[in-house]
Amino acid sequence: MKTYIPKEKDFDRKVYLVNASGKNLGRLASRVAQLLIGKGKAVFAMDQLSGDQVIIINASEIEVTGPSKKKKKLYTHYTGFSGGLKTITYEKLMEKNPEAILTRAVTRMLPKNKLGQEMRRRLRIYAGPEHRQKAQQPIPIEV
């Protein structure tokens, strides 16, 4: 018996629109990562780009559980220089760049290879209710 290898024409790619207003950060990020990877499709191949495009609006209205998590949750990155460990709280990052919170959450759930980078390019995040992909006719879904 031969192994079935899907071709490019077998993937039925769509563009989804997700409203993040009032949604939990982790649950939304994991569902979006599943859509980008294409895990829920009948035709799925781990070594091919089988996922869909996702547009997230209202990223500034995302919520986290727990009353103190807004003040205690830290985002860190290392600049590459000695003593270059930078940290910022969830609250300050939400004021400064709300798209970065969702971008980090979803990106870290994707594969860490070239295919994961291509999946990341298919994700669009906007802080407000307006987006620029109206020509793609995105399908609104509830997550």
C-alpha positions in Angstrom: 0.0 0.0 0.0 1.4 3.4 -1.0 1.5 6.4 1.3 -0.8 9.2 0.2 1.1 12.5 -0.3 -1.2 15.5 -0.9 -0.5 17.9 -3.7 -0.8 21.7 -3.7 -4.2 21.5 -5.4 -5.6 19.2 -2.6 -5.3 22.0 0.0 -8.4 24.1 0.2 -7.0 27.2 1.9 -9.3 29.8 3.4 -9.0 33.1 5.1 -10.6 33.3 8.6 -11.5 36.4 10.6 -11.3 36.1 14.4 -12.6 38.7 16.8 -10.5 38.7 19.9 -12.7 40.9 22.0 -13.3 39.3 25.4 -11.4 36.1 24.6 -8.9 34.4 26.8 -5.3 34.8 25.5 -4.1 31.2 25.7 -7.3 29.6 24.4 -7.4 31.9 21.4 -3.8 31.5 20.6 -3.9 27.7 20.6 -7.0 27.7 18.3 -5.4 30.2 15.9 -2.2 28.1 15.9 -4.3 25.0 14.9 -5.8 26.9 12.0 -2.4 28.1 10.8 -0.9 24.6 11.0 -4.0 23.0 9.4 -4.4 20.2 12.0 -8.2 20.1 11.7 -8.3 19.5 8.0 -9.0 16.2 6.3 -5.9 16.6 4.1 -3.0 17.4 6.5 0.7 16.9 5.9 3.3 17.8 8.6 6.0 18.7 6.0 3.8 20.9 3.8 2.0 24.2 4.3 -1.6 23.0 4.7 -3.0 25.6 7.0 -5.2 28.7 6.4 -4.7 32.4 6.8 -6.0 34.1 10.0 -6.9 37.7 10.6 -7.3 38.7 14.2 -9.1 42.0 15.0 -9.6 43.8 18.4 -6.3 42.5 19.9 -6.3 45.3 22.4 -9.4 43.8 24.1 -7.9 40.4 24.8 -8.1 39.2 28.4 -6.1 37.0 30.7 -7.4 35.0 33.6 -6.7 35.9 37.2 -6.9 39.4 38.7 -3.2 39.8 39.3 -1.9 38.3 36.1 -2.0 41.7 34.3 0.6 43.1 36.7 2.7 39.9 37.3 2.9 38.4 33.8 6.3 39.2 32.3 7.6 39.2 28.8 11.4 38.9 28.5 13.8 39.0 25.6 17.6 39.0 25.4 19.4 41.7 23.4 22.5 39.7 22.9 24.7 42.0 25.0 25.9 41.3 28.5 23.3 42.5 31.0 20.8 42.8 28.1 17.9 40.9 29.5 14.8 43.1 29.0 11.5 42.5 30.7 8.1 44.2 30.4 4.8 43.5 32.1 1.6 42.4 30.3 0.0 45.7 31.3 2.7 47.9 29.8 3.0 45.8 26.7 -0.8 46.0 26.2 -0.6 49.8 26.3 2.5 50.0 24.0 1.8 47.2 21.5 -1.2 45.0 22.0 -0.5 43.0 18.7 2.8 41.8 20.2 1.1 39.9 22.9 -0.9 37.8 20.6 1.9 37.5 18.1 4.2 36.0 20.8 1.6 33.6 22.0 0.7 32.2 18.6 4.3 32.2 17.2 5.5 30.1 20.1 2.9 27.5 19.4 4.0 27.0 15.8 6.8 24.8 14.7 10.3 26.2 15.1 11.5 25.8 11.5 11.1 27.4 8.0 7.6 26.0 7.7 6.6 27.7 11.0 8.0 31.0 9.7 5.8 30.7 6.6 2.8 30.0 8.9 3.6 33.1 10.9 3.5 35.2 7.7 -0.1 34.1 7.2 -1.2 35.6 10.5 -2.4 39.2 10.6 -3.2 41.0 13.9 -4.9 44.4 14.3 -5.4 46.2 17.6 -8.7 47.8 16.4 -11.8 46.5 14.6 -10.6 47.5 11.1 -8.4 45.3 8.9 -6.9 45.7 5.4 -7.8 42.2 4.0 -11.3 42.9 2.8 -10.5 41.8 -0.7 -9.7 38.3 0.5 -13.3 38.0 1.8 -12.5 36.5 5.2 -14.9 34.0 6.8 -15.7 35.1 10.4 -15.4 32.3 12.9 -16.1 32.0 16.6 -13.3 30.5 18.7 
